[in-house]
Amino acid sequence: FAAERLTVGQLHKYHKSYEMHSVTLVGKVEEMHAFPPLPVALKRCRTLYGIAEFVLIDDTGSLPVESLGSCFSEAMNLPHDGDRIEVTVMIRVYVPEGQTIQVIKAITQEIVVLK
């Protein structure tokens, strides 16, 4: 299925209606922080690869994005700062414990680096 294409600004404006939905955004990667492979104790998976956090920036705003990682080492092929990407994310909207301001979290489902 095709996820709805949005700008970061549209997502910020209408975030409530996108809770738990997939959307596709295009923008530039900044502040990429990739974590080393993480050993885990799952039946089918001993190591999680490609765990990362970055900020996606377009002309309308910025959005923190999180990659939860994968059992496949190819997941380490993450974009770099300055790369233009098309990313499909699951949107989570919540208020962090002890805070009063809602946070939008975008969790990657697919990343495509654009040339």
LOMAR-394986 format. One record per residue: x negated, y, z negated of N, C-alpha, C in turn; residue in three letters. Coordinates in pm, whole numbers, plus 50000, padded with zeros to 5 digits. Example, Ala and Ser with C-alpha at 12.3 -4.5 7.8 and 13.67 -1.06 7.14 Angstrom:
<atoms>
<atom n_east="48681" n_north="49431" n_up="49220" ca_east="48770" ca_north="49550" ca_up="49220" c_east="48680" c_north="49670" c_up="49220" type="ALA"/>
<atom n_east="48715" n_north="49775" n_up="49292" ca_east="48633" ca_north="49894" ca_up="49286" c_east="48710" c_north="50003" c_up="49213" type="SER"/>
</atoms>
This chain:
<atoms>
<atom n_east="49915" n_north="49882" n_up="50000" ca_east="50000" ca_north="50000" ca_up="50000" c_east="49911" c_north="50123" c_up="50000" type="PHE"/>
<atom n_east="49960" n_north="50230" n_up="50057" ca_east="49879" ca_north="50351" ca_up="50062" c_east="49913" c_north="50438" c_up="49942" type="ALA"/>
<atom n_east="49809" n_north="50477" n_up="49870" ca_east="49829" ca_north="50567" ca_up="49756" c_east="49852" c_north="50708" c_up="49811" type="ALA"/>
<atom n_east="49930" n_north="50786" n_up="49740" ca_east="49957" ca_north="50922" ca_up="49783" c_east="49830" c_north="51006" c_up="49779" type="GLU"/>
<atom n_east="49808" n_north="51086" n_up="49885" ca_east="49690" ca_north="51172" ca_up="49890" c_east="49723" c_north="51305" c_up="49824" type="ARG"/>
<atom n_east="49638" n_north="51347" n_up="49733" ca_east="49659" ca_north="51472" ca_up="49660" c_east="49531" c_north="51552" c_up="49656" type="LEU"/>
<atom n_east="49544" n_north="51679" n_up="49620" ca_east="49426" ca_north="51756" ca_up="49580" c_east="49418" c_north="51748" c_up="49428" type="THR"/>
<atom n_east="49302" n_north="51781" n_up="49374" ca_east="49286" ca_north="51782" ca_up="49229" c_east="49385" c_north="51881" c_up="49167" type="VAL"/>
<atom n_east="49403" n_north="51995" n_up="49232" ca_east="49497" ca_north="52096" ca_up="49181" c_east="49640" c_north="52045" c_up="49173" type="GLY"/>
<atom n_east="49684" n_north="51972" n_up="49277" ca_east="49819" ca_north="51914" ca_up="49276" c_east="49832" c_north="51814" c_up="49161" type="GLN"/>
<atom n_east="49729" n_north="51735" n_up="49141" ca_east="49733" ca_north="51636" ca_up="49035" c_east="49746" c_north="51705" c_up="48898" type="LEU"/>
<atom n_east="49668" n_north="51811" n_up="48876" ca_east="49678" ca_north="51882" ca_up="48748" c_east="49817" c_north="51940" c_up="48729" type="HIS"/>
<atom n_east="49874" n_north="51992" n_up="48837" ca_east="50004" ca_north="52059" ca_up="48828" c_east="50117" c_north="51959" c_up="48800" type="LYS"/>
<atom n_east="50111" n_north="51842" n_up="48863" ca_east="50222" ca_north="51745" ca_up="48854" c_east="50180" c_north="51616" c_up="48785" type="TYR"/>
<atom n_east="50078" n_north="51622" n_up="48697" ca_east="50020" ca_north="51499" ca_up="48643" c_east="50121" c_north="51407" c_up="48575" type="HIS"/>
<atom n_east="50224" n_north="51462" n_up="48510" ca_east="50319" ca_north="51375" ca_up="48440" c_east="50385" c_north="51275" c_up="48533" type="LYS"/>
<atom n_east="50414" n_north="51318" n_up="48656" ca_east="50484" ca_north="51228" ca_up="48748" c_east="50390" c_north="51122" c_up="48808" type="SER"/>
<atom n_east="50259" n_north="51136" n_up="48784" ca_east="50165" ca_north="51038" ca_up="48839" c_east="50112" c_north="50941" c_up="48735" type="TYR"/>
<atom n_east="50161" n_north="50951" n_up="48611" ca_east="50117" ca_north="50859" ca_up="48506" c_east="50132" c_north="50715" c_up="48553" type="GLU"/>
<atom n_east="50024" n_north="50637" n_up="48545" ca_east="50020" ca_north="50496" ca_up="48583" c_east="50042" c_north="50473" c_up="48733" type="MET"/>
<atom n_east="50024" n_north="50577" n_up="48814" ca_east="50033" ca_north="50563" ca_up="48959" c_east="49894" c_north="50574" c_up="49020" type="HIS"/>
<atom n_east="49880" n_north="50517" n_up="49139" ca_east="49755" ca_north="50531" ca_up="49214" c_east="49767" c_north="50650" c_up="49307" type="SER"/>
<atom n_east="49662" n_north="50730" n_up="49311" ca_east="49656" ca_north="50841" ca_up="49406" c_east="49518" c_north="50842" c_up="49471" type="VAL"/>
<atom n_east="49511" n_north="50902" n_up="49589" ca_east="49384" ca_north="50913" ca_up="49660" c_east="49343" c_north="51059" c_up="49665" type="THR"/>
<atom n_east="49218" n_north="51083" n_up="49629" ca_east="49162" ca_north="51218" ca_up="49627" c_east="49035" c_north="51220" c_up="49710" type="LEU"/>
<atom n_east="49005" n_north="51335" n_up="49769" ca_east="48880" ca_north="51352" ca_up="49842" c_east="48806" c_north="51467" c_up="49778" type="VAL"/>
<atom n_east="48678" n_north="51448" n_up="49752" ca_east="48601" ca_north="51556" ca_up="49691" c_east="48455" c_north="51519" c_up="49680" type="GLY"/>
<atom n_east="48384" n_north="51602" n_up="49607" ca_east="48240" ca_north="51587" ca_up="49591" c_east="48211" c_north="51533" c_up="49451" type="LYS"/>
<atom n_east="48113" n_north="51443" n_up="49444" ca_east="48073" ca_north="51384" ca_up="49316" c_east="47973" c_north="51477" c_up="49247" type="VAL"/>
<atom n_east="47998" n_north="51505" n_up="49120" ca_east="47902" ca_north="51578" ca_up="49038" c_east="47891" c_north="51510" c_up="48903" type="GLU"/>
<atom n_east="47779" n_north="51532" n_up="48836" ca_east="47756" ca_north="51479" ca_up="48702" c_east="47774" c_north="51327" c_up="48696" type="GLU"/>
<atom n_east="47728" n_north="51256" n_up="48800" ca_east="47736" ca_north="51109" ca_up="48800" c_east="47651" c_north="51053" c_up="48686" type="MET"/>
<atom n_east="47712" n_north="50971" n_up="48605" ca_east="47640" ca_north="50902" ca_up="48498" c_east="47673" c_north="50753" c_up="48508" type="HIS"/>
<atom n_east="47581" n_north="50678" n_up="48564" ca_east="47602" ca_north="50534" ca_up="48578" c_east="47538" c_north="50464" c_up="48458" type="ALA"/>
<atom n_east="47609" n_north="50368" n_up="48402" ca_east="47558" ca_north="50295" ca_up="48287" c_east="47490" c_north="50167" c_up="48335" type="PHE"/>
<atom n_east="47393" n_north="50116" n_up="48259" ca_east="47329" ca_north="49990" ca_up="48299" c_east="47430" c_north="49876" c_up="48292" type="PRO"/>
<atom n_east="47404" n_north="49766" n_up="48366" ca_east="47493" ca_north="49651" ca_up="48358" c_east="47516" c_north="49611" c_up="48212" type="PRO"/>
<atom n_east="47641" n_north="49578" n_up="48183" ca_east="47680" ca_north="49551" ca_up="48044" c_east="47714" c_north="49403" c_up="48028" type="LEU"/>
<atom n_east="47641" n_north="49330" n_up="47941" ca_east="47676" ca_north="49190" ca_up="47917" c_east="47812" c_north="49183" c_up="47847" type="PRO"/>
<atom n_east="47897" n_north="49095" n_up="47894" ca_east="48028" ca_north="49077" ca_up="47833" c_east="48053" c_north="48928" c_up="47812" type="VAL"/>
<atom n_east="48148" n_north="48897" n_up="47726" ca_east="48178" ca_north="48757" ca_up="47698" c_east="48315" c_north="48722" c_up="47754" type="ALA"/>
<atom n_east="48325" n_north="48723" n_up="47886" ca_east="48450" ca_north="48683" ca_up="47950" c_east="48429" c_north="48547" c_up="48016" type="LEU"/>
<atom n_east="48536" n_north="48473" n_up="48034" ca_east="48523" ca_north="48339" ca_up="48092" c_east="48459" c_north="48342" c_up="48231" type="LYS"/>
<atom n_east="48509" n_north="48434" n_up="48317" ca_east="48465" ca_north="48434" ca_up="48456" c_east="48353" c_north="48532" c_up="48484" type="ARG"/>
<atom n_east="48314" n_north="48607" n_up="48383" ca_east="48228" ca_north="48721" ca_up="48409" c_east="48131" c_north="48738" c_up="48293" type="CYS"/>
<atom n_east="48004" n_north="48735" n_up="48320" ca_east="47904" ca_north="48750" ca_up="48213" c_east="47853" c_north="48895" c_up="48204" type="ARG"/>
<atom n_east="47864" n_north="48970" n_up="48314" ca_east="47808" ca_north="49105" ca_up="48319" c_east="47902" c_north="49197" c_up="48396" type="THR"/>
<atom n_east="47921" n_north="49318" n_up="48345" ca_east="47997" ca_north="49419" ca_up="48417" c_east="47900" c_north="49515" c_up="48483" type="LEU"/>
<atom n_east="47918" n_north="49536" n_up="48613" ca_east="47834" ca_north="49626" ca_up="48691" c_east="47915" c_north="49748" c_up="48732" type="TYR"/>
<atom n_east="47845" n_north="49858" n_up="48754" ca_east="47910" ca_north="49975" ca_up="48813" c_east="47996" c_north="50054" c_up="48716" type="GLY"/>
<atom n_east="47968" n_north="50044" n_up="48587" ca_east="48039" ca_north="50127" ca_up="48491" c_east="47981" c_north="50268" c_up="48502" type="ILE"/>
<atom n_east="48068" n_north="50366" n_up="48521" ca_east="48018" ca_north="50501" ca_up="48545" c_east="48123" c_north="50604" c_up="48511" type="ALA"/>
<atom n_east="48076" n_north="50727" n_up="48494" ca_east="48164" ca_north="50842" ca_up="48478" c_east="48110" c_north="50950" c_up="48570" type="GLU"/>
<atom n_east="48201" n_north="51025" n_up="48632" ca_east="48157" ca_north="51139" ca_up="48711" c_east="48271" c_north="51240" c_up="48719" type="PHE"/>
<atom n_east="48240" n_north="51355" n_up="48776" ca_east="48341" ca_north="51458" ca_up="48795" c_east="48363" c_north="51470" c_up="48945" type="VAL"/>
<atom n_east="48491" n_north="51465" n_up="48985" ca_east="48526" ca_north="51484" ca_up="49126" c_east="48569" c_north="51630" c_up="49142" type="LEU"/>
<atom n_east="48508" n_north="51697" n_up="49240" ca_east="48536" ca_north="51839" ca_up="49259" c_east="48588" c_north="51860" c_up="49401" type="ILE"/>
<atom n_east="48699" n_north="51932" n_up="49412" ca_east="48743" ca_north="51978" ca_up="49545" c_east="48771" c_north="52128" c_up="49535" type="ASP"/>
<atom n_east="48826" n_north="52186" n_up="49641" ca_east="48848" ca_north="52332" ca_up="49642" c_east="48948" c_north="52377" c_up="49538" type="ASP"/>
<atom n_east="49024" n_north="52283" n_up="49481" ca_east="49133" ca_north="52322" ca_up="49391" c_east="49104" c_north="52294" c_up="49244" type="THR"/>
<atom n_east="48992" n_north="52226" n_up="49215" ca_east="48962" ca_north="52198" ca_up="49075" c_east="48868" c_north="52081" c_up="49057" type="GLY"/>
<atom n_east="48859" n_north="52035" n_up="48933" ca_east="48770" ca_north="51922" ca_up="48902" c_east="48845" c_north="51821" c_up="48814" type="SER"/>
<atom n_east="48802" n_north="51696" n_up="48823" ca_east="48871" ca_north="51588" ca_up="48752" c_east="48768" c_north="51487" c_up="48704" type="LEU"/>
<atom n_east="48770" n_north="51453" n_up="48573" ca_east="48681" ca_north="51347" ca_up="48526" c_east="48732" c_north="51212" c_up="48576" type="PRO"/>
<atom n_east="48639" n_north="51131" n_up="48625" ca_east="48673" ca_north="51000" ca_up="48681" c_east="48588" c_north="50895" c_up="48609" type="VAL"/>
<atom n_east="48649" n_north="50780" n_up="48585" ca_east="48580" ca_north="50673" ca_up="48516" c_east="48587" c_north="50546" c_up="48601" type="GLU"/>
<atom n_east="48473" n_north="50478" n_up="48613" ca_east="48470" ca_north="50347" ca_up="48677" c_east="48448" c_north="50245" c_up="48567" type="SER"/>
<atom n_east="48543" n_north="50151" n_up="48553" ca_east="48536" ca_north="50054" ca_up="48443" c_east="48444" c_north="49937" c_up="48473" type="LEU"/>
<atom n_east="48394" n_north="49931" n_up="48595" ca_east="48299" ca_north="49826" ca_up="48628" c_east="48366" c_north="49703" c_up="48686" type="GLY"/>
<atom n_east="48281" n_north="49612" n_up="48734" ca_east="48327" ca_north="49493" ca_up="48804" c_east="48230" c_north="49378" c_up="48774" type="SER"/>
<atom n_east="48275" n_north="49257" n_up="48795" ca_east="48189" ca_north="49140" ca_up="48775" c_east="48089" c_north="49124" c_up="48890" type="CYS"/>
<atom n_east="48105" n_north="49201" n_up="48996" ca_east="48022" ca_north="49186" ca_up="49115" c_east="47912" c_north="49291" c_up="49118" type="PHE"/>
<atom n_east="47789" n_north="49249" n_up="49144" ca_east="47676" ca_north="49342" ca_up="49139" c_east="47687" c_north="49450" c_up="49246" type="SER"/>
<atom n_east="47766" n_north="49426" n_up="49354" ca_east="47785" ca_north="49530" ca_up="49457" c_east="47845" c_north="49657" c_up="49396" type="GLU"/>
<atom n_east="47912" n_north="49643" n_up="49281" ca_east="47973" ca_north="49759" ca_up="49216" c_east="47868" c_north="49861" c_up="49173" type="ALA"/>
<atom n_east="47740" n_north="49820" n_up="49172" ca_east="47633" ca_north="49913" ca_up="49137" c_east="47611" c_north="50015" c_up="49249" type="MET"/>
<atom n_east="47663" n_north="49989" n_up="49368" ca_east="47648" ca_north="50083" ca_up="49479" c_east="47743" c_north="50201" c_up="49461" type="ASN"/>
<atom n_east="47711" n_north="50285" n_up="49364" ca_east="47796" ca_north="50399" ca_up="49331" c_east="47754" c_north="50521" c_up="49411" type="LEU"/>
<atom n_east="47846" n_north="50614" n_up="49431" ca_east="47806" ca_north="50738" ca_up="49499" c_east="47710" c_north="50818" c_up="49412" type="PRO"/>
<atom n_east="47643" n_north="50914" n_up="49473" ca_east="47546" ca_north="50998" ca_up="49403" c_east="47598" c_north="51142" c_up="49398" type="HIS"/>
<atom n_east="47539" n_north="51221" n_up="49309" ca_east="47574" ca_north="51363" ca_up="49302" c_east="47565" c_north="51424" c_up="49442" type="ASP"/>
<atom n_east="47667" n_north="51500" n_up="49477" ca_east="47667" ca_north="51567" ca_up="49607" c_east="47735" c_north="51488" c_up="49717" type="GLY"/>
<atom n_east="47757" n_north="51357" n_up="49696" ca_east="47828" ca_north="51276" ca_up="49797" c_east="47973" c_north="51321" c_up="49806" type="ASP"/>
<atom n_east="48025" n_north="51323" n_up="49929" ca_east="48168" ca_north="51344" ca_up="49949" c_east="48233" c_north="51207" c_up="49952" type="ARG"/>
<atom n_east="48336" n_north="51189" n_up="49869" ca_east="48398" ca_north="51057" ca_up="49862" c_east="48549" c_north="51068" c_up="49875" type="ILE"/>
<atom n_east="48607" n_north="50955" n_up="49916" ca_east="48751" ca_north="50936" ca_up="49906" c_east="48768" c_north="50831" c_up="49798" type="GLU"/>
<atom n_east="48843" n_north="50866" n_up="49695" ca_east="48855" ca_north="50774" ca_up="49582" c_east="49002" c_north="50751" c_up="49551" type="VAL"/>
<atom n_east="49037" n_north="50625" n_up="49532" ca_east="49172" ca_north="50590" ca_up="49488" c_east="49161" c_north="50558" c_up="49340" type="THR"/>
<atom n_east="49246" n_north="50624" n_up="49261" ca_east="49237" ca_north="50612" ca_up="49116" c_east="49374" c_north="50583" c_up="49056" type="VAL"/>
<atom n_east="49372" n_north="50519" n_up="48939" ca_east="49492" ca_north="50502" ca_up="48857" c_east="49491" c_north="50617" c_up="48759" type="MET"/>
<atom n_east="49603" n_north="50688" n_up="48748" ca_east="49611" ca_north="50805" ca_up="48661" c_east="49666" c_north="50767" c_up="48524" type="ILE"/>
<atom n_east="49595" n_north="50808" n_up="48421" ca_east="49641" ca_north="50791" ca_up="48283" c_east="49649" c_north="50930" c_up="48222" type="ARG"/>
<atom n_east="49761" n_north="50960" n_up="48158" ca_east="49778" ca_north="51089" ca_up="48092" c_east="49802" c_north="51060" c_up="47944" type="VAL"/>
<atom n_east="49720" n_north="51119" n_up="47859" ca_east="49736" ca_north="51090" ca_up="47715" c_east="49678" c_north="51205" c_up="47634" type="TYR"/>
<atom n_east="49709" n_north="51205" n_up="47506" ca_east="49652" ca_north="51301" ca_up="47412" c_east="49552" c_north="51225" c_up="47325" type="VAL"/>
<atom n_east="49423" n_north="51259" n_up="47334" ca_east="49324" ca_north="51189" ca_up="47252" c_east="49354" c_north="51205" c_up="47103" type="PRO"/>
<atom n_east="49317" n_north="51104" n_up="47026" ca_east="49342" ca_north="51104" ca_up="46883" c_east="49283" c_north="51228" c_up="46818" type="GLU"/>
<atom n_east="49362" n_north="51294" n_up="46737" ca_east="49314" ca_north="51412" ca_up="46667" c_east="49317" c_north="51539" c_up="46749" type="GLY"/>
<atom n_east="49366" n_north="51531" n_up="46874" ca_east="49374" ca_north="51650" ca_up="46958" c_east="49518" c_north="51677" c_up="46995" type="GLN"/>
<atom n_east="49543" n_north="51796" n_up="47050" ca_east="49680" ca_north="51831" ca_up="47085" c_east="49696" c_north="51853" c_up="47236" type="THR"/>
<atom n_east="49584" n_north="51855" n_up="47307" ca_east="49590" ca_north="51884" ca_up="47451" c_east="49587" c_north="51755" c_up="47530" type="ILE"/>
<atom n_east="49680" n_north="51743" n_up="47626" ca_east="49684" ca_north="51624" ca_up="47712" c_east="49560" c_north="51617" c_up="47800" type="GLN"/>
<atom n_east="49514" n_north="51498" n_up="47821" ca_east="49399" ca_north="51473" ca_up="47906" c_east="49444" c_north="51386" c_up="48022" type="VAL"/>
<atom n_east="49394" n_north="51417" n_up="48140" ca_east="49419" ca_north="51331" ca_up="48256" c_east="49293" c_north="51249" c_up="48277" type="ILE"/>
<atom n_east="49308" n_north="51118" n_up="48279" ca_east="49195" ca_north="51031" ca_up="48308" c_east="49224" c_north="50959" c_up="48440" type="LYS"/>
<atom n_east="49124" n_north="50958" n_up="48527" ca_east="49137" ca_north="50889" ca_up="48655" c_east="49044" c_north="50769" c_up="48651" type="ALA"/>
<atom n_east="49099" n_north="50650" n_up="48674" ca_east="49020" ca_north="50527" ca_up="48670" c_east="49009" c_north="50472" c_up="48812" type="ILE"/>
<atom n_east="48886" n_north="50455" n_up="48859" ca_east="48865" ca_north="50419" ca_up="48999" c_east="48922" c_north="50281" c_up="49032" type="THR"/>
<atom n_east="48981" n_north="50274" n_up="49151" ca_east="49022" ca_north="50147" ca_up="49208" c_east="48942" c_north="50118" c_up="49335" type="GLN"/>
<atom n_east="48911" n_north="50226" n_up="49408" ca_east="48830" ca_north="50210" ca_up="49529" c_east="48759" c_north="50342" c_up="49556" type="GLU"/>
<atom n_east="48631" n_north="50332" n_up="49594" ca_east="48552" ca_north="50450" ca_up="49630" c_east="48496" c_north="50429" c_up="49769" type="ILE"/>
<atom n_east="48514" n_north="50528" n_up="49856" ca_east="48455" ca_north="50523" ca_up="49989" c_east="48371" c_north="50650" c_up="50005" type="VAL"/>
<atom n_east="48242" n_north="50632" n_up="50034" ca_east="48156" ca_north="50749" ca_up="50058" c_east="48179" c_north="50793" c_up="50202" type="VAL"/>
<atom n_east="48210" n_north="50921" n_up="50219" ca_east="48237" ca_north="50976" ca_up="50351" c_east="48107" c_north="51032" c_up="50410" type="LEU"/>
<atom n_east="48090" n_north="51014" n_up="50538" ca_east="47967" ca_north="51065" ca_up="50602" c_east="47987" c_north="51208" c_up="50644" type="LYS"/>
</atoms>
